[in-house]
Amino acid sequence: MKISITILFVCLIIFSCKRNFEAPVPDTHWNLFESAEKLPSMARPGVEGIYNFKVGSDVFGAAAAAKWSYSANGNDTIYHLSLFCEKEVSYFILEGKKSGDSILLNGYWRKMVNTETGIARFTIAAVNGARNLLNGIPMGAADSLVLDGKYGNGPAMPDQPLRLKYNRPLYKAKPLQIVAHRGGGSTADLLPASENSVAMINLATRFGATGIEIDVRSTSDKVFVLFHDATLNERLIRKNGLLGPIENYSYDQLYTLVRLKQGERIPTLKEALHTVVYNTALEYVWLDTKFTGPIDELVKIQRQYMQEAAAIGRKLEITIGIPDQQVLKNFLALPDHNNIPSVCELTPDDVVAANSRIWAPRWTLGLQNEQVQQVHAQGRRAFVWTLDVPENVFEYMNQGDFDGILSNYPSIVAYYYYAKQ
């Protein structure tokens, strides 16, 4: 009896001390910013580049890669300037406005290795480059572009100084597809949106992604939806008492009864691809096929949205994922499989059999430079998955020859890529 009471007491202590980890995006309201004017489009390109931290390197690292992205909603387009940093996989996401002859940047910062986050505000003064940027005057070698700012912790007003000075342009010599895992990132990393959600897809380019991987499953009534795990579970959805495989539920049941961790509905594949085409600048989508059975309907959706993208002048590639032998068998059963864009995770011989555009081995198999060169000689590309540890990303970026990297942390991939010399 004493042992039972002791065990119960220990369990109560453990569960009462359980921490609820969160990393909420802070309220970034700034009166000066709210009253400022829209930033002219001519001012944006000159801000991009590699900056050195003159103040703040102890917190965010030696340098940052500054890159604009956008999200569109009809005629309304919002631009964000992201600063990708090496130390502790840090990033800033900022919006820009014009205030007199200065440029204001307002947003937040986050470290992906922990839950640290806070408000960030910068000013580019007229004498530090804003005057040239606002008037479309190219910055000369003697000119200095400087971002002066402050950051805070959590919801606190920013009071810690930051200063970044422009160093050089972003690297773009050899293209690299930066592919964000699960639509932009994992739910476990406490991002502002749930993995495989429409909201996450809208955030992906702000995290540095040029492409996304999304997980495709089928409901009991044959509707394709996005969901990583085979079954409904509390890792990905809010507690509702529902359990079991996704394919046991109709789409209406999922739509009505299930909410993802951040409150979103499980999206259909069509909703996700519509978002990619009409609301983002994403260039690539990897459809990770997580169901067994015929894939002809999946191919129809693939073609539909590639055609819609082309019709509005969007560059977009959508590939059917071939992760295992069963999916390969179903893919090869398609009469025109040789002409269907696909990404194959299996052997180089399987890649040839499927005429896949992309070979995608897992990173644990090593750099495989010889095999990658053979794939290149066939006119194909090679992507590697899933690279998250910064040291591994750096190694594969600089010693490998891959054309794309799949990661839960696209911001660190973006930093190492754009910072190359």
Secondary structure, DSSP 4 states (H G I P E B T S, - for coil): -HHHHHHHHHHHHHHHT------PPPP---HHHHTSEEPPGGGSGGG-EEEEEEE-HHHH-SEEEEEEEEEEETTEEEEEEEEEESGGGEEEEEEEEEETTEEEEEEEEEETTSS-EEEEEEEE-GGGTHHHHHTTPPPPTT---EEEEEE-SBTSPP-EEEEEEEEEPPP-SS--EEEEGGGTS-GGGT-SS-TTSHHHHHHGGGGT-SEEEEEEEE-TT--EEE-SSSEE-TTTB---S--EEGGGS-HHHHHHH--BTTSPPPPBHHHHHHHHHHH----EEEEEE-S-S--HHHHHHHHHHHHHHHHTT---EEEEEE-SHHHHHHHHTSTTGGGS-EEE-S-HHHHHHHT-SEE--BGGG---HHHHHHHHHTT-EEEEB---SHHHHHHHHHH---SEEEES-HHHHHHHHHT--
